[in-house]
């Protein structure tokens, strides 16, 4: 374990230096440059992944000196069809990362070469089962963008620096293959870029500790699940936590997600590959989840984890057809057009399996506001779908200082009580942000798993009490906050005051005596 951590720390310090130097080389903001760095990492990964796969087969067959990277393109073509079926894509030897990098410095048309290679990789999957995983994957990698150089020569200089920098990252080698390091590096860089990007970076990234908590809450009592789903999947970190916590083989039918933003959608698919999730084990689709959900044929899901955008506008009651949507119809009312939060909750509930769990990050306002949101909360409580509501510490998320909530939904609850957990003090301070430690996460998960009650921390509340409170689901309504102010003992305080007054009188008498003695001496 120590060696792994040492290897990981060494990796992070190196890639931080390389990534920072590359930004300076490109004279572009880190956030705008992320697609170039991460896209190049992906290109290197799939090049080495397919090379290692082919070489392993040849070496096992007795051809010990075989190296796919040294094969001619003509010889390699004979394996194209079989490799596309097995790996989902194909790369010619001349177009592998190592060979393009080796010739990059002397290639005056490097931008055209890279553009062609990326197009060929995407086209290799066309018409196959993996087409949706590769289509448009390099759209954000614009080799002709003036943002990385005013002239072709300047742009090529940046591209050479990119290839060299990513090649230097200690990620993967034939001697010590560690594909996990690609995934670790990707997550590290995404977090670094998002943290430095200000407000626009927050939507792309759920902090690793929050991802861990959500996924553990959603997998309580389970060793394996059918599928994991995130209706607002961002860069995919929540989905991949299920692979880490349960093990990839224990998510039997794979990972499903939907994302509306093009850049994030591409980054999510790259993230899947970099975590060694095969093309036939994930389906990430770009569309508006609330209006055009794309996984009707794949639901229901045993695990739904999500950090949907807060207060996002949607068509809502402006679209009269939506009330007939089977996801929203049961509540009899639509989430407000100005705030789609409750629509994401109803969507997730609809697609949740009878034995599954959904853990969703929520804006606190949806727990107590009136109108349509109150009616949806009433539907959730009356039908006994809310298992727990957890108040998190403030300042956990990038550029979100408020304390947010997690709602845990289940369809197979054993009683009609709701567990409310005040975890607002469960954090450790790390630089300017708060973080959840392993102990913090375990305490919250154990409370939910056991439905345990603890003064000032967790409380099981009956259906009747929640209904009497107008279906208010704010944790502070049910869990008393501990008064951490110093308690004052009035009787003891009065006794101390009395003693101070008495001592004060003694001092006054002594002072009067001294003054009298002085005055008497002066008269003499």
MARKOL-349680 format. One line per 4 residues: number of its first residue (from 1); their letters; for each residue z negated, y, x negated of N, C-alpha, C. Coordinates in steps of 0.1 Angstrom, whole numbers. Example, Ala and Ser with C-alpha at 12.3 -4.5 7.8 and 13.67 -1.06 7.14 Angstrom:
BEGIN
1 = as = -78/-57/-132/-78/-45/-123/-78/-33/-132; -71/-22/-128/-71/-11/-137/-79/0/-129
end
This chain:
BEGIN
1 = xxxx = 0/-12/-8/0/0/0/0/13/-9; -8/12/-19/-9/24/-28/4/27/-35; 11/16/-39/24/18/-45/34/24/-35; 34/20/-23/43/25/-12/40/40/-11
5 = xxxx = 27/44/-10/24/58/-8/28/66/-20; 26/60/-32/30/67/-44/45/70/-44; 52/59/-40/67/60/-40/71/71/-30; 64/71/-18/67/80/-8/64/95/-12
9 = xxxx = 53/97/-18/49/110/-23/59/115/-34; 63/106/-43/73/110/-53/86/114/-46; 90/106/-36/102/108/-29/102/122/-23; 91/125/-16/90/138/-8/90/150/-18
13 = xxxx = 83/149/-29/84/160/-38/97/162/-44; 105/151/-47/118/153/-52/128/158/-42; 127/153/-29/137/157/-19/134/172/-15; 121/176/-16/118/190/-12/125/199/-23
17 = xxxx = 124/195/-35/130/204/-46/145/204/-44; 151/192/-42/166/191/-41/170/199/-29; 164/197/-17/168/203/-5/167/219/-6; 156/223/-13/154/238/-15/165/243/-24
21 = xxxx = 168/236/-35/178/241/-44/192/241/-37; 195/231/-28/208/231/-21/209/243/-12; 199/247/-6/199/258/3/203/271/-5; 197/272/-17/200/283/-25/215/283/-30
25 = xxxx = 220/271/-33/233/269/-37/243/273/-26; 239/270/-14/248/273/-2/246/287/3; 235/294/-1/232/307/4/232/308/19; 226/297/25/225/296/40/211/293/43
29 = xxxx = 206/297/55/192/294/59/190/279/60; 178/275/57/175/260/57/179/254/71; 176/261/81/179/256/95/194/253/97; 202/263/93/216/262/94/222/251/85
33 = xxxx = 215/249/74/220/240/63/216/225/66; 207/223/75/201/210/77/212/199/80; 222/203/88/232/193/92/240/188/80; 241/197/70/249/193/58/240/183/49
37 = xxxx = 228/186/47/219/178/39/217/164/46; 214/165/59/211/152/67/224/144/69; 235/151/71/248/144/73/252/137/60; 249/143/48/253/137/35/244/125/33
41 = xxxx = 231/127/36/222/115/35/227/104/43; 231/106/55/237/96/64/249/89/58; 258/98/53/270/92/46/266/83/35; 257/87/27/252/79/16/246/66/21
45 = xxxx = 238/67/32/231/55/37/241/45/42; 251/49/50/260/39/56/269/33/45; 272/41/35/281/36/24/273/25/17; 261/28/13/253/18/6/249/6/15
49 = xxxx = 247/9/27/243/-2/37/254/-12/38; 267/-7/40/278/-16/42/282/-23/29; 280/-16/18/283/-22/5/273/-34/2; 260/-31/5/250/-41/2/252/-53/12
53 = xxxx = 256/-51/24/259/-61/34/270/-71/29; 281/-64/25/293/-72/20/290/-79/7; 283/-72/-2/280/-79/-15/271/-91/-13; 261/-89/-4/251/-100/-2/259/-113/3
57 = xxxx = 268/-111/12/276/-122/17/284/-129/6; 291/-121/-3/299/-126/-14/290/-133/-24; 278/-127/-27/270/-133/-37/264/-146/-32; 261/-147/-19/256/-159/-14/266/-170/-14
61 = xxxx = 279/-166/-14/290/-176/-14/294/-180/-28; 286/-175/-38/288/-179/-52/296/-169/-60; 301/-158/-54/309/-148/-61/299/-137/-67; 292/-141/-77/280/-133/-82/284/-119/-88
65 = xxxx = 297/-118/-93/301/-105/-99/308/-96/-89; 308/-99/-76/316/-91/-67/309/-78/-64; 317/-67/-63/311/-54/-59/322/-47/-51; 318/-45/-38/327/-39/-28/332/-26/-33
69 = xxxx = 323/-18/-39/327/-5/-44/339/-5/-54; 341/-16/-60/352/-17/-70/364/-24/-65; 364/-27/-52/375/-34/-46/386/-24/-43; 399/-28/-43/410/-19/-39/409/-18/-24
73 = xxxx = 414/-7/-19/415/-5/-4/423/-15/3; 434/-19/-4/443/-29/2/436/-42/4; 428/-46/-6/420/-59/-4/410/-58/6; 403/-46/7/392/-44/17/397/-44/31
77 = xxxx = 410/-40/33/415/-39/47/414/-52/55; 415/-63/47/415/-76/54/402/-79/61; 391/-72/57/378/-74/63/375/-64/74; 384/-54/76/381/-43/86/376/-48/99
81 = xxxx = 384/-57/106/381/-61/119/367/-68/121; 365/-77/112/352/-84/112/340/-75/110; 341/-66/100/330/-57/97/327/-47/109; 338/-43/116/335/-34/127/328/-41/138
85 = xxxx = 331/-54/140/323/-62/150/309/-64/146; 307/-66/133/293/-69/128/285/-57/126; 291/-46/119/283/-34/116/286/-22/125; 297/-23/132/300/-12/141/309/-1/135
89 = xxxx = 312/-2/122/320/8/115/326/1/103; 335/9/96/342/4/84/344/16/75; 342/14/62/345/24/52/353/17/40; 365/23/37/372/18/26/365/20/13
93 = xxxx = 367/12/3/360/14/-10/362/28/-16; 374/33/-15/377/46/-21/370/57/-14; 365/54/-2/359/65/7/344/63/7; 338/54/-1/324/52/-2/318/64/-8
97 = xxxx = 305/67/-5/298/79/-11/299/79/-26; 296/67/-32/295/67/-47/308/70/-53; 320/66/-47/333/69/-53/337/83/-51; 334/88/-39/338/103/-36/330/112/-45
101 = xxxx = 317/108/-47/308/116/-56/313/116/-70; 317/104/-75/322/103/-89/334/111/-92; 342/114/-82/354/122/-84/353/136/-79; 341/140/-74/340/152/-67/343/165/-76
105 = xxxx = 337/165/-88/338/176/-97/353/180/-100; 361/170/-101/375/172/-104/385/172/-92; 379/172/-80/387/172/-68/388/186/-62; 399/192/-64/401/206/-59/403/206/-44
109 = xxxx = 405/194/-38/406/193/-23/394/185/-17; 382/187/-23/371/179/-19/368/181/-4; 369/194/0/366/196/14/375/188/23; 388/187/20/397/179/28/394/164/27
113 = xxxx = 390/160/15/386/146/13/375/142/22; 364/150/21/352/147/29/356/147/44; 363/157/48/367/158/63/375/145/67; 384/140/58/392/129/61/383/116/61
117 = xxxx = 374/115/52/365/103/52/357/103/64; 351/114/68/343/114/80/351/111/93; 363/116/93/372/113/105/375/98/105; 377/92/93/381/78/93/369/69/97
121 = xxxx = 357/73/93/344/66/97/343/66/113; 345/78/118/344/79/133/355/71/140; 367/72/134/379/65/140/378/50/139; 371/45/129/369/31/127/362/24/139
125 = xxxx = 354/32/145/346/26/157/353/27/170; 364/35/170/371/37/183/376/24/189; 373/23/202/378/10/209/368/-1/208; 358/1/200/348/-10/198/335/-7/205
129 = xxxx = 326/-16/205/313/-15/212/305/-3/206; 308/0/194/300/11/187/305/25/189; 316/26/196/323/39/197/314/51/200; 305/49/211/297/60/215/286/63/204
133 = xxxx = 283/54/195/273/57/185/279/66/174; 293/65/172/299/72/161/307/84/165; 311/85/178/320/95/182/314/109/180; 322/118/173/317/132/170/305/133/162
137 = xxxx = 301/123/155/288/122/148/288/133/137; 299/137/131/299/147/120/304/160/125; 303/163/138/308/176/143/301/188/137; 289/186/133/281/198/128/283/199/113
141 = xxxx = 291/191/107/293/191/92/307/198/90; 307/211/90/320/218/89/323/222/75; 332/214/69/335/216/55/343/229/52; 348/235/63/356/247/61/348/260/66
145 = xxxx = 335/258/68/327/270/73/325/280/63; 327/293/66/325/303/56/311/306/53; 302/300/62/288/301/59/283/294/46; 291/284/42/288/278/29/297/283/17
149 = xxxx = 305/292/20/314/298/9/326/305/15; 329/317/9/340/325/14/354/319/11; 354/311/0/367/306/-4/366/290/-5; 377/283/-5/377/269/-7/370/265/-19
153 = xxxx = 372/272/-30/366/268/-43/351/269/-42; 346/280/-36/331/282/-34/325/271/-25; 333/268/-14/328/258/-5/327/244/-12; 337/241/-20/338/229/-27/326/228/-37
157 = xxxx = 323/239/-43/311/239/-53/298/235/-46; 297/240/-33/285/237/-25/285/222/-22; 297/217/-18/298/203/-14/295/194/-26; 300/197/-38/297/190/-50/281/189/-52
161 = xxxx = 275/201/-50/260/202/-52/253/193/-41; 259/193/-29/253/184/-19/254/169/-22; 266/165/-27/268/151/-30/259/147/-42; 258/156/-52/250/153/-64/235/153/-60
165 = xxxx = 231/163/-52/217/164/-48/212/151/-40; 220/147/-30/216/136/-22/217/123/-30; 226/122/-40/227/111/-49/214/109/-57; 208/121/-61/196/121/-69/184/117/-62
169 = xxxx = 184/118/-48/173/114/-40/169/99/-42; 157/96/-46/153/82/-49/151/74/-36; 163/71/-29/162/65/-16/165/50/-15; 174/46/-24/180/33/-21/187/28/-34
173 = xxxx = 185/16/-38/192/11/-49/195/-4/-48; 204/-9/-55/207/-24/-54/196/-32/-58; 188/-27/-68/177/-35/-74/165/-36/-64; 161/-24/-59/150/-23/-50/154/-16/-37
177 = xxxx = 159/-24/-28/164/-18/-15/152/-15/-7; 151/-2/-3/141/2/6/147/12/16; 153/6/27/160/14/37/150/23/44; 137/19/45/127/28/52/126/42/46
181 = xxxx = 129/42/33/128/56/26/138/66/32; 149/61/36/159/70/42/153/76/55; 147/67/63/141/72/75/129/81/73; 121/78/63/110/86/59/114/100/54
185 = xxxx = 125/100/46/130/113/41/136/121/52; 143/115/61/149/122/73/138/129/81; 127/121/84/116/127/92/110/139/85; 108/137/72/101/147/64/109/160/64
189 = xxxx = 123/158/62/131/170/61/132/177/75; 133/169/86/134/175/99/121/183/102; 110/178/98/97/185/100/97/198/91; 102/197/79/102/208/70/111/219/75
193 = xxxx = 123/215/79/133/225/85/128/231/98; 122/223/107/118/228/119/106/238/118; 97/235/108/85/243/106/90/257/100; 100/257/92/105/269/86/115/277/94
197 = xxxx = 118/271/106/129/277/114/124/287/124; 111/288/125/106/297/136/108/290/149; 109/299/160/109/294/174/120/283/176; 132/285/171/143/276/174/141/262/168
201 = xxxx = 132/261/159/130/248/153/121/239/161; 112/245/169/102/237/177/108/227/186; 119/230/193/125/222/203/131/209/197; 133/208/184/139/197/178/129/187/173
205 = xxxx = 117/190/174/107/182/166/94/181/173; 89/168/175/76/166/180/68/161/168; 57/168/165/49/164/153/46/149/153; 46/143/141/44/128/140/31/124/146
209 = xxxx = 20/131/145/7/127/150/7/127/165; 14/136/172/15/137/186/24/125/191; 35/123/183/44/111/186/36/98/186; 28/97/176/19/85/174/10/83/187
213 = xxxx = 4/94/191/-5/93/202/2/89/215; 13/96/218/21/93/230/25/78/230; 30/73/219/36/60/219/24/50/220; 13/52/214/2/43/215/-4/43/230
217 = xxxx = -4/55/236/-8/55/250/1/47/259; 14/48/256/24/41/264/25/26/262; 19/22/251/20/7/248/7/0/248; -3/6/254/-17/0/255/-15/-14/262
221 = xxxx = -21/-24/255/-21/-37/260/-8/-45/259; 2/-39/252/15/-45/250/18/-49/235; 23/-60/233/28/-64/220/43/-63/219; 50/-63/231/64/-61/231/68/-55/244
225 = xxxx = 80/-49/244/85/-42/256/100/-45/257; 106/-43/269/120/-45/271/128/-34/264; 125/-21/267/133/-10/262/124/2/261; 127/11/252/120/24/251/130/35/255
229 = xxxx = 125/45/262/134/56/268/127/69/266; 136/79/263/131/93/263/142/102/269; 139/108/281/149/116/288/152/129/281; 145/133/271/147/146/264/145/143/249
233 = xxxx = 153/135/243/149/127/231/150/136/218; 155/148/219/155/156/206/161/148/195; 154/148/183/160/141/172/155/126/171; 149/121/182/146/107/183/133/102/178
237 = xxxx = 124/111/173/112/107/166/103/99/175; 102/102/188/93/95/197/98/81/200; 111/79/201/117/66/203/114/57/191; 115/63/179/114/55/167/99/52/164
241 = xxxx = 90/59/170/76/55/168/73/42/175; 80/39/186/79/26/192/83/14/183; 93/17/175/98/7/165/87/5/154; 81/16/150/71/16/140/58/9/145
245 = xxxx = 54/12/157/41/7/162/42/-8/166; 53/-11/174/54/-24/179/62/-33/169; 71/-27/161/80/-35/153/94/-35/161; 105/-33/153/118/-32/160/121/-44/168
249 = xxxx = 117/-56/164/121/-68/171/113/-70/184; 102/-61/185/94/-62/197/98/-52/208; 109/-44/205/116/-36/215/129/-43/217; 128/-53/227/138/-64/227/152/-59/230
253 = xxxx = 154/-49/239/167/-45/243/171/-31/237; 162/-25/229/165/-13/222/160/0/227; 167/11/223/162/24/224/173/33/232; 168/40/242/177/48/251/172/62/252
257 = xxxx = 181/71/250/177/85/251/189/94/256; 185/106/261/195/115/265/190/129/260; 200/137/256/198/150/249/209/159/253; 206/172/256/216/181/260/222/189/249
261 = xxxx = 214/191/238/219/199/227/228/191/217; 239/196/214/249/189/205/243/186/192; 238/196/185/233/194/171/222/183/171; 212/184/181/201/175/181/206/161/185
265 = xxxx = 216/160/194/222/148/198/227/140/186; 234/147/178/240/141/165/229/137/156; 219/146/154/208/143/145/200/130/150; 199/129/163/192/117/168/200/104/165
269 = xxxx = 213/104/167/220/92/164/220/89/149; 221/99/141/219/97/126/205/91/123; 195/97/130/181/92/128/180/77/131; 187/73/142/187/58/145/192/50/134
273 = xxxx = 204/54/129/210/46/118/201/46/105; 196/58/102/188/59/90/175/51/91; 171/48/103/159/39/105/163/24/107; 176/22/103/181/8/103/181/2/117
277 = xxxx = 183/10/127/185/5/141/200/3/143; 204/-10/145/218/-13/146/225/-7/158; 238/-5/158/245/3/169/243/-4/182; 242/-17/183/240/-24/196/226/-24/201
281 = xxxx = 217/-17/194/203/-16/198/199/-2/202; 209/8/203/205/21/208/217/27/216; 213/35/226/222/43/234/217/57/235; 223/66/228/219/80/229/231/88/235
285 = xxxx = 228/95/245/239/101/253/237/116/254; 248/124/253/246/139/255/250/143/269; 240/148/277/243/153/290/230/159/295; 230/166/306/218/171/313/211/160/321
289 = xxxx = 200/156/316/193/145/322/190/147/337; 185/160/341/181/162/354/193/162/364; 204/167/360/216/167/369/225/155/367; 226/150/355/236/140/353/230/129/344
293 = xxxx = 220/121/349/214/110/341/224/99/338; 223/95/325/234/86/320/230/71/319; 218/68/323/213/54/320/209/47/333; 216/49/344/213/42/356/214/27/354
297 = xxxx = 224/23/346/226/8/345/216/2/335; 207/10/329/198/5/319/184/5/324; 181/13/334/167/14/339/164/1/347; 151/-3/348/139/4/344/135/2/330
301 = xxxx = 126/10/325/121/10/311/106/7/311; 102/-2/302/87/-5/300/80/7/293; 87/14/285/80/25/278/89/38/279; 83/48/285/89/61/285/80/71/278
305 = xxxx = 85/77/267/78/87/260/86/100/259; 80/111/262/88/124/262/80/136/260; 87/146/254/82/159/252/93/169/257; 95/169/270/106/177/276/103/192/274
309 = xxxx = 114/200/275/112/214/273/104/220/284; 95/230/280/86/236/290/94/246/299; 91/246/312/96/257/321/111/259/320; 118/248/318/133/250/317/139/252/331
313 = xxxx = 148/262/332/154/264/345/164/252/348; 165/249/361/175/239/365/180/242/379; 189/234/384/195/238/397/185/237/409; 176/227/408/165/226/418/170/228/432
317 = xxxx = 162/236/439/165/237/454/177/246/456; 183/251/446/196/258/448/207/248/451; 205/236/447/215/225/450/210/216/461; 215/217/473/209/210/485/211/195/483
321 = xxxx = 221/190/475/223/176/473/212/169/466; 205/176/457/196/170/448/184/164/456; 180/169/467/169/164/475/172/149/479; 185/145/479/188/132/483/189/122/471
325 = xxxx = 187/128/459/187/120/446/175/110/447; 178/97/445/167/88/446/155/90/436; 158/98/426/147/101/416/137/112/422; 143/121/430/135/132/435/131/131/450
329 = xxxx = 139/124/458/137/123/472/123/118/476; 116/109/469/104/103/474/93/114/476; 93/125/467/83/135/468/85/145/480; 98/144/485/101/153/497/103/167/493
333 = xxxx = 103/171/481/104/184/476/109/184/462; 117/195/458/122/196/444/114/205/436; 113/202/423/106/212/414/113/225/415; 106/236/413/112/250/414/124/251/404
337 = xxxx = 134/259/409/146/261/401/142/268/387; 131/275/387/128/283/375/120/274/365; 115/262/370/106/254/361/109/239/364; 117/232/355/121/219/358/111/208/353
341 = xxxx = 99/212/349/89/203/343/86/191/353; 84/194/365/80/183/375/92/174/378; 105/179/376/117/171/378/117/160/367; 113/164/354/113/154/344/103/143/347
345 = xxxx = 91/147/352/81/137/356/86/128/367; 92/133/377/97/125/388/109/116/383; 117/121/374/128/113/368/122/101/360; 112/104/352/106/94/344/99/83/353
349 = xxxx = 92/88/363/85/78/372/95/69/379; 106/75/383/117/67/390/122/56/381; 123/58/368/129/49/359/119/40/352; 107/41/356/96/34/349/95/20/356
353 = xxxx = 94/9/347/93/-4/352/79/-6/359; 78/-16/368/66/-19/375/54/-22/366; 56/-26/354/46/-30/345/45/-20/333; 53/-9/334/54/0/323/45/12/323
357 = xxxx = 46/20/313/38/33/312/47/44/306; 44/56/312/51/68/307/40/77/302; 43/83/290/34/93/284/42/105/281; 39/116/289/47/128/289/39/140/285
361 = xxxx = 44/148/275/38/161/272/41/171/283; 30/178/288/32/187/299/27/201/296; 34/211/302/29/225/302/17/225/311; 6/231/307/-7/231/315/-5/237/329
365 = xxxx = 4/246/331/6/253/344/9/243/355; 16/232/352/21/223/363/9/215/368; -2/216/362/-14/208/366/-22/215/378; -19/229/379/-27/236/389/-19/245/398
369 = xxxx = -7/248/395/1/258/403/3/252/417; 5/261/426/7/258/440/22/255/443; 25/256/456/39/254/460/45/240/458; 57/239/454/64/226/453/57/218/442
373 = xxxx = 52/224/432/45/216/421/33/209/427; 25/216/435/13/210/441/17/198/450; 28/200/458/33/189/467/37/177/458; 43/179/447/47/168/438/35/161/433
377 = xxxx = 24/169/429/12/163/424/5/155/435; 6/160/447/0/152/458/7/139/460; 20/139/459/28/126/460/24/117/449; 22/122/436/18/113/425/4/107/427
381 = xxxx = -5/115/432/-19/111/434/-20/102/446; -14/106/458/-14/98/470/-9/84/468; 1/82/459/7/69/456/2/62/444; -9/69/438/-17/62/427/-8/60/415
385 = xxxx = -1/70/410/8/68/399/2/74/386; -8/83/388/-14/90/376/-25/82/370; -24/77/358/-34/69/352/-44/78/344; -39/88/337/-47/97/329/-41/110/327
389 = xxxx = -49/120/325/-45/134/321/-54/137/309; -47/141/298/-54/144/285/-51/158/281; -61/166/278/-60/179/273/-60/178/258; -49/183/251/-48/182/237/-54/195/230
393 = xxxx = -57/195/217/-61/207/210/-50/217/211; -54/230/209/-44/240/207/-37/240/194; -26/247/193/-19/248/180/-15/235/173; -11/225/181/-6/213/175/9/213/173
397 = xxxx = 16/220/182/30/220/181/36/232/174; 48/231/168/54/242/161/56/254/171; 51/265/168/53/277/176/48/276/190; 39/267/193/32/266/206/17/267/203
401 = xxxx = 11/278/205/-4/279/202/-13/274/213; -8/273/225/-17/269/236/-20/254/236; -30/251/243/-34/237/245/-26/231/256; -18/220/253/-10/214/263/-16/200/267
405 = xxxx = -10/194/277/-16/182/283/-6/170/281; -11/158/282/-3/146/283/-7/139/297; 4/136/304/2/128/317/6/114/314; -2/105/317/1/90/316/4/85/330
409 = xxxx = 16/79/333/19/74/346/20/59/345; 16/52/356/17/38/357/20/34/372; 26/23/374/29/19/388/20/7/392; 12/2/382/4/-10/385/-11/-8/382
413 = xxxx = -16/3/386/-30/6/384/-39/-3/392; -51/-6/386/-60/-15/393/-69/-8/403; -71/5/402/-79/12/412/-73/26/413; -78/34/422/-71/47/425/-78/59/419
417 = xxxx = -86/56/408/-92/67/401/-83/72/389; -85/85/385/-78/91/375/-87/94/363; -84/91/351/-92/94/339/-88/107/334; -97/117/333/-95/130/327/-102/130/313
421 = xxxx = -94/134/303/-99/134/289/-98/148/283; -109/153/278/-109/166/271/-109/163/256; -97/163/251/-95/160/236/-93/173/229; -97/185/235/-94/198/229/-101/200/215
425 = xxxx = -111/192/213/-118/193/200/-115/182/190; -106/174/194/-102/162/186/-91/166/176; -94/173/165/-84/177/156/-90/179/142; -81/180/132/-85/184/119/-76/196/115
429 = xxxx = -82/205/107/-74/217/104/-65/214/92; -52/216/93/-43/215/81/-35/228/80; -37/235/70/-31/249/68/-33/257/81; -22/262/87/-24/271/98/-24/263/112
433 = xxxx = -20/250/111/-19/242/123/-31/232/124; -33/227/137/-42/217/139/-35/203/139; -41/193/134/-35/180/134/-44/169/140; -38/158/145/-46/147/150/-48/137/139
437 = xxxx = -60/134/135/-63/124/125/-62/110/132; -62/99/124/-62/86/129/-75/84/138; -86/89/134/-98/88/142/-97/95/156; -91/107/156/-88/114/168/-80/106/178
441 = xxxx = -69/101/172/-59/93/180/-66/81/186; -74/73/178/-80/61/182/-90/64/193; -98/75/192/-108/79/202/-101/81/216; -90/88/216/-83/91/229/-77/78/235
445 = xxxx = -70/71/226/-64/58/231/-74/48/236; -85/47/229/-96/38/234/-102/42/247; -103/55/249/-109/60/262/-99/57/273; -86/59/271/-76/56/282/-75/40/284
449 = xxxx = -75/33/273/-74/18/274/-85/12/282; -97/17/279/-109/11/286/-114/19/298; -107/30/301/-111/39/312/-126/42/311; -130/45/299/-144/48/296/-148/62/298
453 = xxxx = -161/64/302/-166/78/305/-176/82/294; -175/94/290/-184/99/280/-186/114/283; -199/118/283/-202/132/287/-194/142/278; -189/152/284/-181/163/278/-168/158/272
457 = xxxx = -164/145/274/-152/140/268/-142/134/278; -148/124/286/-139/118/295/-146/114/308; -139/114/319/-145/112/332/-135/105/342; -139/95/348/-131/88/359/-134/95/372
461 = xxxx = -123/100/378/-125/108/391/-118/101/402; -125/100/414/-120/93/425/-108/100/431; -100/93/439/-88/99/446/-93/110/455; -105/107/462/-110/117/472/-113/130/465
465 = xxxx = -120/130/454/-123/142/447/-111/150/443; -101/143/438/-89/150/433/-82/157/446; -81/149/457/-75/154/469/-83/167/474; -96/166/474/-105/177/478/-103/189/470
469 = xxxx = -99/187/457/-96/199/448/-81/203/449; -75/201/460/-61/205/463/-52/199/452; -55/187/448/-46/179/438/-45/187/425; -55/194/421/-56/201/408/-58/190/398
473 = xxxx = -50/190/388/-51/179/377/-55/185/364; -61/197/364/-65/203/351/-78/196/346; -78/193/334/-90/185/328/-103/193/330; -102/206/328/-114/214/329/-121/214/343
477 = xxxx = -113/210/353/-119/210/367/-128/198/368; -127/188/360/-134/175/361/-143/172/349; -140/176/337/-148/173/326/-156/186/321; -169/185/322/-177/196/319/-176/199/304
481 = xxxx = -174/212/300/-173/215/286/-188/216/280; -189/211/268/-203/211/262/-206/226/258; -218/230/262/-222/243/258/-228/243/243; -220/248/234/-223/247/220/-232/259/215
485 = xxxx = -235/268/225/-244/279/221/-258/274/218; -265/281/209/-278/277/205/-287/278/217; -295/268/221/-304/268/232/-317/276/228; -321/284/237/-333/293/234/-345/288/242
489 = xxxx = -356/285/235/-369/282/242/-377/294/244; -377/298/257/-383/311/261/-398/312/258; -405/301/261/-419/301/259/-422/303/244; -414/296/236/-416/297/221/-413/311/216
493 = xxxx = -402/316/222/-398/330/218/-408/340/222; -414/339/234/-425/348/238/-437/347/229; -440/335/225/-452/333/216/-449/339/202; -436/338/197/-433/344/184/-433/359/185
497 = xxxx = -429/365/197/-429/379/199/-443/384/198; -452/377/206/-466/380/207/-473/380/193; -469/370/185/-475/369/171/-469/381/162; -456/384/164/-451/396/156/-458/409/160
501 = xxxx = -460/411/173/-467/423/178/-481/424/172; -488/412/172/-502/412/167/-502/415/152; -492/409/144/-491/412/130/-488/426/127; -479/432/136/-475/446/135/-488/455/137
505 = xxxx = -497/451/146/-509/459/148/-518/459/136; -519/447/130/-528/445/118/-522/454/107; -509/454/105/-503/462/95/-505/477/98; -504/481/111/-506/495/114/-521/499/110
509 = xxxx = -530/490/114/-545/493/111/-547/495/96; -540/486/88/-542/486/74/-536/499/68; -524/503/73/-517/515/69/-526/528/72; -532/528/85/-541/539/89/-553/540/79
513 = xxxx = -558/528/75/-570/528/66/-566/534/52; -554/530/48/-550/535/34/-548/550/35; -542/555/46/-540/569/47/-553/576/48; -562/571/56/-576/577/57/-583/578/43
517 = xxxx = -581/567/35/-588/567/22/-581/578/13; -568/579/14/-561/589/6/-565/603/10; -566/605/23/-570/619/28/-584/622/24; -593/612/24/-607/613/21/-608/617/6
521 = xxxx = -600/611/-2/-601/613/-17/-596/627/-20; -586/632/-12/-581/646/-15/-591/656/-11; -599/654/0/-609/664/4/-620/665/-7; -623/653/-13/-634/654/-23/-629/662/-35
end
